[in-house]
Amino acid sequence: MKVIVLGGDGFCGWPCAVNLAEQNHDVIIVDNLSRRKIDIDLEVESLTPIASITERLSAWEEIGGKPMRFINMDISKQYQKLLNLLIDEKPDTVIHFAEQRAAPYSMKSSFTKRYTVDNNVNGTHNLLAAIVESNLDIHVVHLGTMGVYGYGSHRGATIPEGYLKVEVPQPDGSRFEEEILHPASPGSVYHMTKTLDQLLFLYYNKNDLVRITDLHQGIVWGTNTEATLKDPRLTNRFDYDGDYGTVLNRFLMQAAIGYPLSVHGTGGQTRAFIHIKDSVKCVQIALENPPKPGERVKIFNQMTESHQVGAN
Ligand SMILES: NC(=O)c1ccc[n+]([C@@H]2O[C@H](COP(=O)([O-])OP(=O)(O)OC[C@H]3O[C@@H](n4cnc5c(N)ncnc54)[C@H](O)[C@@H]3O)[C@@H](O)[C@H]2O)c1
């Protein structure tokens, strides 16, 4: 298949692109390299040294990988360029990772709040509008998050996959049963943008029959896949700073230097996790099993384990 990977230079996008190229798909990476610029602004860096995108791509080819192309584009701002790309390349699938994904960063200041909303919501909307304008039947696979359901409000109940059966009281006293999107409960500006993504998907699927798979994954942990371990220049990110470092990475670093683990709030938080190797496989399975024409947005909850930090 021909696949465009939006955000293909990022933590989830890079190993996913490499995996798809290894599976013999034709891969085009689109990224504006904003994540690398945020590292410079925050004066932090990945523990693993990250090669430039040009070096990564040539290393991949040198070890015999199927060549991938790279296009530098801001999908939240360069609508016409995105539309032209879809029309010229006619991809079967677009995988959408191109969002600002750190909850703490999204809450830092009014600048980071506005940036996160403008970037994420415009990026997703531009993609959907461009697919409709291109008149092409392109399957969108989006990496969503378990965080859209909210944390801590389910009291141990199993969270249904994306939809909830409800009974709507009718004027004649009867009850009409329907399935609605599971109520959203965002806990940060970042999570709010992911819940807005869900509404955009609902609308464009219903109105324009865009085929969409939304993967609600837990926190993605681990660094490399077998493919990104083949050459040090292919290595993936390991972030451990206060904004982009997820809880496991921060705990690992604190444990490694013998520093007490920093538990925020009162503790007791439970989070779902999925390893990067499983995350890229889930994306591949979604890509190879698109929804049928006219099918509603497919939503899957994907995690392999959950962990809880001790309460104080
Ligand atoms: N990392 C996780 O634990 C996790 C868990 C669940 C879902 N997700 C979702 O997966 C996606 C990717 O997350 P990640 O951890 O790889 O983040 P990341 O920041 O490492 O990667 C995102 C990539 O998208 C690019 N990008 C951002 N805005 C762009 C724009 N407007 N135009 C073009 N490129 C743009 C960035 O430069 C970066 O390379 C996000 O949507 C995130 O919500 C991540």
The ligand as an SDF file (V2000), in Angstrom:
LIG
                    3D

 44 48  0  0  0  0  0  0  0  0999 V2000
    3.6600    8.8110   23.1150 N   0  0  0  0  0  0  0  0  0  0  0  0
    2.6040    8.2630   23.6800 C   0  0  0  0  0  0  0  0  0  0  0  0
    2.6760    7.6710   24.7690 O   0  0  0  0  0  0  0  0  0  0  0  0
    1.2590    8.3130   22.9860 C   0  0  0  0  0  0  0  0  0  0  0  0
    0.1910    7.5680   23.5110 C   0  0  0  0  0  0  0  0  0  0  0  0
   -1.0530    7.6120   22.8780 C   0  0  0  0  0  0  0  0  0  0  0  0
   -1.2150    8.4120   21.7490 C   0  0  0  0  0  0  0  0  0  0  0  0
   -0.1720    9.1320   21.2610 N   0  0  0  0  0  0  0  0  0  0  0  0
   -0.4030    9.9830   20.0900 C   0  0  0  0  0  0  0  0  0  0  0  0
    0.5010    9.6380   19.0590 O   0  0  0  0  0  0  0  0  0  0  0  0
    0.8430   10.7970   18.3100 C   0  0  0  0  0  0  0  0  0  0  0  0
    2.3560   10.9040   18.2260 C   0  0  0  0  0  0  0  0  0  0  0  0
    2.9000   10.9570   19.5220 O   0  0  0  0  0  0  0  0  0  0  0  0
    4.4740   10.8920   19.7550 P   0  0  0  0  0  0  0  0  0  0  0  0
    4.6810   10.4210   21.1430 O   0  0  0  0  0  0  0  0  0  0  0  0
    5.0990   10.1990   18.6170 O   0  0  0  0  0  0  0  0  0  0  0  0
    4.8080   12.4550   19.7080 O   0  0  0  0  0  0  0  0  0  0  0  0
    6.0610   13.1950   19.0320 P   0  0  0  0  0  0  0  0  0  0  0  0
    5.9970   14.6110   19.4560 O   0  0  0  0  0  0  0  0  0  0  0  0
    7.3120   12.4400   19.3040 O   0  0  0  0  0  0  0  0  0  0  0  0
    5.7400   13.0820   17.4680 O   0  0  0  0  0  0  0  0  0  0  0  0
    4.8600   13.9270   16.7880 C   0  0  0  0  0  0  0  0  0  0  0  0
    5.5160   14.3020   15.4780 C   0  0  0  0  0  0  0  0  0  0  0  0
    4.6160   15.1160   14.7310 O   0  0  0  0  0  0  0  0  0  0  0  0
    5.3130   16.2630   14.2540 C   0  0  0  0  0  0  0  0  0  0  0  0
    4.3090   17.3430   14.1440 N   0  0  0  0  0  0  0  0  0  0  0  0
    3.6320   17.9550   15.1470 C   0  0  0  0  0  0  0  0  0  0  0  0
    2.8120   18.8950   14.6520 N   0  0  0  0  0  0  0  0  0  0  0  0
    2.9640   18.8680   13.3000 C   0  0  0  0  0  0  0  0  0  0  0  0
    2.3990   19.6170   12.2360 C   0  0  0  0  0  0  0  0  0  0  0  0
    1.5190   20.5970   12.4580 N   0  0  0  0  0  0  0  0  0  0  0  0
    2.7800   19.3360   10.9680 N   0  0  0  0  0  0  0  0  0  0  0  0
    3.6780   18.3440   10.7260 C   0  0  0  0  0  0  0  0  0  0  0  0
    4.2670   17.6230   11.6900 N   0  0  0  0  0  0  0  0  0  0  0  0
    3.9050   17.8790   12.9710 C   0  0  0  0  0  0  0  0  0  0  0  0
    6.4060   16.5360   15.2710 C   0  0  0  0  0  0  0  0  0  0  0  0
    7.4990   17.2430   14.7200 O   0  0  0  0  0  0  0  0  0  0  0  0
    6.7920   15.1140   15.6920 C   0  0  0  0  0  0  0  0  0  0  0  0
    7.8370   14.5980   14.9100 O   0  0  0  0  0  0  0  0  0  0  0  0
    0.2060   11.9950   19.0150 C   0  0  0  0  0  0  0  0  0  0  0  0
   -0.9870   12.3420   18.3480 O   0  0  0  0  0  0  0  0  0  0  0  0
   -0.1400   11.4480   20.3940 C   0  0  0  0  0  0  0  0  0  0  0  0
   -1.2870   12.0660   20.9030 O   0  0  0  0  0  0  0  0  0  0  0  0
    1.0760    9.0930   21.8460 C   0  0  0  0  0  0  0  0  0  0  0  0
  1  2  1  0
  2  3  2  0
  2  4  1  0
  4  5  1  0
  4 44  2  0
  5  6  2  0
  6  7  1  0
  7  8  2  0
  8  9  1  0
  8 44  1  0
  9 10  1  0
  9 42  1  0
 10 11  1  0
 11 12  1  0
 11 40  1  0
 12 13  1  0
 13 14  1  0
 14 15  2  0
 14 16  1  0
 14 17  1  0
 17 18  1  0
 18 19  2  0
 18 20  1  0
 18 21  1  0
 21 22  1  0
 22 23  1  0
 23 24  1  0
 23 38  1  0
 24 25  1  0
 25 26  1  0
 25 36  1  0
 26 27  1  0
 26 35  1  0
 27 28  2  0
 28 29  1  0
 29 30  1  0
 29 35  2  0
 30 31  1  0
 30 32  2  0
 32 33  1  0
 33 34  2  0
 34 35  1  0
 36 37  1  0
 36 38  1  0
 38 39  1  0
 40 41  1  0
 40 42  1  0
 42 43  1  0
M  CHG  2   8   1  16  -1
M  END
$$$$
